[in-house]
């Protein structure tokens, strides 16, 4: 019997879990039906920093609206695949705007996410059903080099930091996310050892086929799903 997972996140969710490429690769490998994903859309540019409650952001309002339409008892877990945009752009924009450090902006993102989880998610799901998924390693060096088929916000994404800056930020975010999960008795897992090289860059087999694509290959979704199945209640 397949597991049912309510999944919230950025555009990587479609690529990795319930989009056409993800469904094709599962069918090819005869892995259909292991997990049934239901995605909640919470607006554009889904970030941890955007889940603010005072006052409620558009993302929070959309979450409340969408979750009210579902029978939550039928889900084995609610999983969050969010934070990539924070590490890629939002942290750096806010660091420059407010003259703060990367670390301060990461703490702001995690603390905002923490408050959202406690006040908006825990009232619907027990802690053991809340899953925090790690962020995939960054791999786009210069967004200005992407053509019109690529990231339509590429000018905003080109924030003047190196790929190694983004990788460092992603590593710190995942470390803080793991600590948050442990503190609040949520579920989490790691994917870096499987998907990234020693320098933090994404392994070749997990890079997108099109160099103008800012998402990882759909194979990444299989790595996440294998890890997810190990922590879901039997």
WODA-V879410 format. One record per pair of residues at least 24 apart in sequence whose C-alpha atoms are under 10 Angstrom apart, sorted by the first residue. I is the first residue (numbers start at 1). J is the second residue. Records with the same first field share a line. If there is no record, write none. Layout:
I: J + J
This chain:
1: 33 + 34 + 35
2: 32 + 33 + 34 + 35 + 36 + 37 + 76 + 229
3: 33 + 34 + 35 + 36 + 37 + 74 + 75 + 76 + 77 + 229 + 232 + 233 + 234
4: 33 + 34 + 35 + 36 + 37 + 38 + 74 + 75 + 76 + 77 + 78 + 232
5: 35 + 36 + 37 + 38 + 39 + 72 + 74 + 75 + 76 + 77 + 78 + 79 + 129 + 131 + 228 + 232
6: 36 + 37 + 38 + 39 + 40 + 67 + 70 + 72 + 74 + 75 + 76 + 77 + 78 + 79 + 80 + 130
7: 36 + 37 + 38 + 39 + 40 + 41 + 77 + 78 + 79 + 80 + 81 + 82 + 131
8: 37 + 38 + 39 + 40 + 41 + 42 + 46 + 63 + 78 + 79 + 80 + 81 + 82
9: 39 + 40 + 41 + 42 + 43 + 45 + 46 + 47 + 48 + 79 + 80 + 81 + 82 + 83 + 84 + 133
10: 40 + 41 + 42 + 43 + 44 + 45 + 46 + 47 + 80 + 81 + 82 + 83 + 84 + 85
11: 41 + 44 + 45 + 46 + 81 + 82 + 84 + 85 + 214 + 215
12: 81 + 82 + 84 + 135 + 136 + 214 + 215 + 216 + 217 + 218 + 220 + 221
13: 37 + 39 + 40 + 80 + 81 + 82 + 215 + 218 + 221
14: 39 + 215 + 218 + 221
15: 215 + 216 + 217 + 218 + 219 + 220 + 221
16: 81 + 215 + 216 + 217 + 218 + 219 + 220 + 221 + 222 + 223 + 224 + 225
17: 218 + 219 + 220 + 221 + 222 + 224 + 225
18: 221
19: 218
20: 218
21: 217 + 218 + 219
22: 217 + 218 + 219 + 220 + 221 + 222
23: 218
24: 218
25: 218 + 219 + 221 + 222
26: 218 + 219 + 221 + 222
31: 222
34: 225 + 226 + 229
35: 76 + 225 + 226 + 228 + 229
36: 75
37: 75 + 78 + 79
38: 70 + 75 + 78
39: 66 + 78 + 79
40: 65 + 66 + 67
41: 66
42: 66
45: 82 + 84 + 85 + 86 + 90
46: 81 + 82 + 83 + 84 + 85 + 86
47: 81 + 82 + 83 + 84 + 85 + 86 + 87 + 89 + 90 + 91 + 109 + 112 + 113
48: 82 + 83 + 84 + 85 + 86 + 87 + 90 + 106 + 108 + 109 + 110 + 111 + 112 + 113 + 114 + 116
49: 83 + 85 + 86 + 90 + 91 + 105 + 106 + 107 + 108 + 109 + 110 + 111 + 112 + 113
50: 86 + 90 + 109 + 112 + 113
51: 109 + 112 + 113 + 114 + 115 + 116 + 117
52: 109 + 111 + 112 + 113 + 115 + 116
53: 112 + 113 + 115 + 116 + 119 + 120
56: 116
60: 116 + 120
63: 120 + 121
64: 120 + 121
67: 121 + 124
68: 124
72: 124 + 125
73: 124 + 125
75: 125 + 129
76: 125 + 128 + 129 + 130 + 232 + 233 + 234
77: 125 + 126 + 127 + 128 + 129 + 130 + 131 + 187 + 228 + 231 + 232 + 233
78: 121 + 124 + 125 + 126 + 127 + 128 + 129 + 130 + 131 + 132
79: 129 + 130 + 131 + 132 + 133 + 187 + 188 + 228
80: 130 + 131 + 132 + 133 + 134 + 188
81: 131 + 132 + 133 + 134 + 135 + 136 + 224
82: 113 + 132 + 133 + 134 + 135 + 136
83: 109 + 110 + 113 + 133 + 134 + 135 + 136 + 170 + 173 + 174 + 177
84: 134 + 135 + 136 + 137 + 138 + 166 + 169 + 170 + 173 + 174
85: 135 + 138 + 157 + 170
86: 135 + 166 + 169 + 170 + 173
87: 135 + 136 + 137 + 138 + 165 + 166 + 167 + 168 + 169 + 170 + 171 + 172 + 173 + 174
88: 137 + 138 + 139 + 140 + 157 + 158 + 159 + 161 + 163 + 165 + 166 + 167 + 169 + 170
89: 156 + 157 + 158 + 159 + 160 + 161 + 166
90: 156 + 157 + 159
91: 159 + 166 + 169
92: 157 + 158 + 159 + 160 + 161 + 165 + 166 + 169
93: 156 + 157 + 158 + 159 + 160
96: 159
102: 165 + 168 + 169 + 172
103: 169 + 172 + 173
106: 169 + 170 + 172 + 173 + 176 + 177
107: 172 + 173 + 176
109: 173 + 176
110: 173 + 176 + 177 + 179 + 180
111: 176 + 180
113: 177 + 180
114: 177 + 180 + 181 + 184
117: 184
118: 184
126: 185 + 186
127: 181 + 184 + 185 + 186 + 187
128: 184 + 185 + 186 + 187 + 231 + 232 + 233
129: 185 + 186 + 187 + 231 + 232 + 233
130: 181 + 184 + 185 + 186 + 187 + 188 + 232
131: 181 + 185 + 186 + 187 + 188 + 189 + 228 + 231 + 232
132: 174 + 177 + 178 + 180 + 181 + 186 + 187 + 188 + 189
133: 174 + 177 + 178 + 181 + 187 + 188 + 189 + 190 + 191 + 224 + 227 + 228
134: 170 + 171 + 173 + 174 + 175 + 176 + 177 + 178 + 188 + 189 + 190 + 191 + 192 + 224
135: 170 + 171 + 173 + 174 + 177 + 190 + 191 + 192
136: 167 + 170 + 171 + 174 + 190 + 191 + 192 + 195 + 196 + 200 + 201 + 202 + 215 + 216 + 220
137: 163 + 166 + 167 + 168 + 169 + 170 + 171 + 174 + 191 + 192 + 195 + 196 + 197 + 200 + 201 + 202 + 203 + 216
138: 163 + 164 + 165 + 166 + 167 + 168 + 169 + 170 + 171 + 196 + 200 + 201 + 202 + 214 + 215 + 216
139: 163 + 164 + 166 + 167 + 196 + 200 + 201 + 202 + 203 + 207 + 208 + 214 + 215 + 216
140: 166 + 201 + 202 + 211 + 212 + 213 + 214 + 215
141: 166
143: 212 + 214
145: 211 + 212
146: 211 + 212 + 213 + 214
147: 211 + 212 + 213
148: 212
149: 210 + 211 + 212 + 213
150: 210 + 211 + 212 + 213 + 214 + 215
151: 212 + 213 + 214 + 215
154: 214
163: 200 + 201
164: 199 + 200 + 201
166: 200 + 201
167: 199 + 200 + 201 + 202
168: 199 + 200
170: 200
171: 200
187: 228 + 231 + 232
188: 227 + 228 + 231
189: 224 + 227 + 228 + 230 + 231
190: 223 + 224 + 227 + 228
191: 220 + 223 + 224 + 227
194: 220 + 223 + 224
195: 219 + 220 + 223 + 224
